[in-house]
Amino acid sequence: MLTLAATLRIPAHVLFTTVEQEAVLLNTVTNKYYSLNEVGARVWNLLAGGKTLKEVHPALLEEFEVDSPRLEQDILELVEHLRENGLVEIMEA
């Protein structure tokens, strides 16, 4: 089960850029593009900057008006979607 304790890695085959406040991701294996809204882009940029999910959660709590359990659920749903599309990998401990 995915938790905030999971360690993630962005694979080398994923390219990304930020356009205004959104992120555009490209999986070069599947040649599919993905778009993330402002909050998703912030999560992505923190992960790309080397932050862990445990570090992303409190950072977003400070930046956005959302309650902690809801934010945790949203982060985990986003990460699961990214994983399903080959955009992040969950590292084994």
C-alpha positions, 0 to 999 in steps of 0.5 A, spaced: 500 500 500 502 506 498 504 511 503 507 518 504 513 513 507 514 511 500 521 513 496 520 515 489 524 516 483 523 519 476 525 515 471 530 517 466 525 516 460 520 522 463 522 529 461 518 535 464 517 542 463 513 548 467 509 552 463 506 558 467 503 554 473 502 547 470 507 542 469 507 538 462 510 531 462 513 526 457 514 519 457 518 518 452 517 510 452 510 511 450 510 518 447 504 520 451 504 527 454 501 528 461 499 535 464 498 537 471 495 543 474 498 548 479 498 543 485 500 537 481 505 541 478 508 543 485 508 536 487 512 534 481 517 540 482 518 538 489 519 531 488 524 533 482 527 537 487 529 531 491 523 532 496 520 525 499 513 525 500 514 526 507 517 532 506 512 534 500 506 534 505 508 539 510 510 544 504 503 543 501 500 544 507 503 551 508 502 553 501 495 551 500 488 551 504 487 544 505 486 539 511 491 534 512 488 528 511 485 530 504 491 533 502 495 526 504 489 522 500 490 527 494 498 526 494 497 519 494 492 519 488 496 523 484 502 519 485 499 512 484 496 515 477 503 517 476 506 510 477 500 507 473 503 511 467 510 510 468 512 517 470 514 515 477 517 509 480 516 506 487 523 504 490 523 498 494 526 499 501 
